[in-house]
Amino acid sequence: MVSKKSSVEEDFEKLLLQYDYKFQKGDLVKGIVCGFDGQGVLVDIGAKTTALIPGYEAVDKGENIEEKFAKGQEGEFLIIREEDEDGRFLLSKKKVDFAYAWKDLEKAKEADETILGTVVNTVKGGVLVEVAGVRGFIPSSQLRAKESELSAGAKIEVKILTLDLQQNNFILSNKKVYDDTVKEAKTNLFSQVEVGQIVEGEVVRITDFGAFVDIGGVDGLLPLSQLSWRWIDHPTDILHVGDKIKVEVILVDYDKQRISLSLKKLEPDPWVEAEKNIKEGDCIEGTITRLKYFGAFVEVFPGVEALLPHEEVVEYQNESKSILEVGDKIKTHVIKFNPSDRRIALSIHEQFENTAEKEE
């Protein structure tokens, strides 16, 4: 005769079936946070006893466990140690977060996305940056800003150059973000910009031969000769880095991706007015603007220079017993005026013969 199982035995078997699990080290399991103890976070994963996430596998240094985890919170956890003699499994939350973050980084690299990182600190040869909880490195050659300009906690836009989990190699670039942005801006700008167009920009760099003006992601060249109708010794005479100015586009080289600009074209052409006010034979006072081996340039009308030949300069200095210098005022006579070529020739002597011939 087969004896029936007692209700106690049946309840015991049901209890054993309830905990018939096959959790192993390396498994990803779901669980519910059910409390905290002095070691870390207690999690119910359906085992005989609650599993434990040690503090070092739960939060980073400085983080508060009870602020990051709440009772009843569900999540995924990685088993990093199988159950001990007390039936307790050891779990990690940080490793799960790292794995998901790494997958997101792989997607970002494949899509060549710009992502935001946080500067950890500067080290020899570059900067350590944290992105989505993963620490990466930006070499100095891949930084647009100087390391000294980046403080801990600063946000920085980066792109991924290298991402190798096996080698634990995570290399980033801040310069590539800028280069790609400039490339895109150039493409957009060159499809729209035209000669004669007036644009607004910011002076970003000054050299001896001119200034570079950012006109929307592209640096156009404003040559020294296009700064003013008046003689300018150096661009810093009238411009400074950071100045916001309006300029006219005078050249677009699509092949070389270059744009030339003019500031003086936005001002009235002084030669047009000079033609109305100056005639050959006129006695006119001007200011010495430049002294060259072949003569002196004299501003005889705002923005209009005329040439006093070297021999005339020497004769004037001999007669006046003084040496001409830039800034000196001098009275001269206009002996030739060719508005189309923008040339005026001067003399310290009145040209009676030329005047008489004109009157005839």
PyMOL commands that set and color helices and strands:
alter all, ss='L'
color gray80, all
select helices_A, chain A and resi 7-18+55-58+65-68+94-110+140-142+147-149+175-190+224-226+235-237+264-266+270-277+310-320+352-359
alter helices_A, ss='H'
color red, helices_A
select strands_A, chain A and resi 28-36+40-44+51-54+74-81+90-92+115-123+126-131+134-139+155-164+169-173+198-207+210-214+219-223+244-253+258-262+283-292+295-301+304-309+329-338+343-347
alter strands_A, ss='S'
color yellow, strands_A
deselect
rebuild
show_as cartoon
